[in-house]
Amino acid sequence: MSSIFDAVTNTVDEYKKQAAMVKFNFLYSIFVIYQTCVCP
């Protein structure tokens, strides 16, 4: 029982890490596009 719970917890942790990375990359790309297009 605990092993299944551990596996789910690990999966959720990995998902949160990847989601944070994706969000960061998304915001960073918007920032770069803003810098290049709006304020050359």
TANORPE-V579914 format. One record per backbone hydrogen bond with DSSP energy under -0.5 kcal/mol. NH is the residue of the N-H (numbers start at 1). CO is the residue of the C=O. E is the energy in kcal/mol with one decimal. If there is no record, write none. Layout:
BEGIN
nh={NH NH}
co={CO CO}
e={E E}
END
This chain:
BEGIN
nh={5 6 7 8 9 10 11 12 13 14 15 16 17 18 19 20 21 22 23 24 25 26 27 28 29 30 31 32 33 34 35 36 37 38 39}
co={1 2 3 4 5 6 7 8 9 10 11 12 13 14 15 16 17 18 19 20 21 22 23 24 25 26 27 28 29 30 31 32 33 34 34}
e={-1.9 -2.8 -2.4 -2.4 -2.6 -2.8 -2.4 -2.6 -2.5 -2.6 -2.5 -2.6 -2.4 -2.7 -2.8 -2.4 -2.3 -2.8 -2.6 -2.5 -2.9 -2.5 -2.6 -2.7 -2.5 -2.1 -2.4 -2.5 -2.7 -2.7 -2.6 -2.6 -2.9 -2.3 -1.3}
END
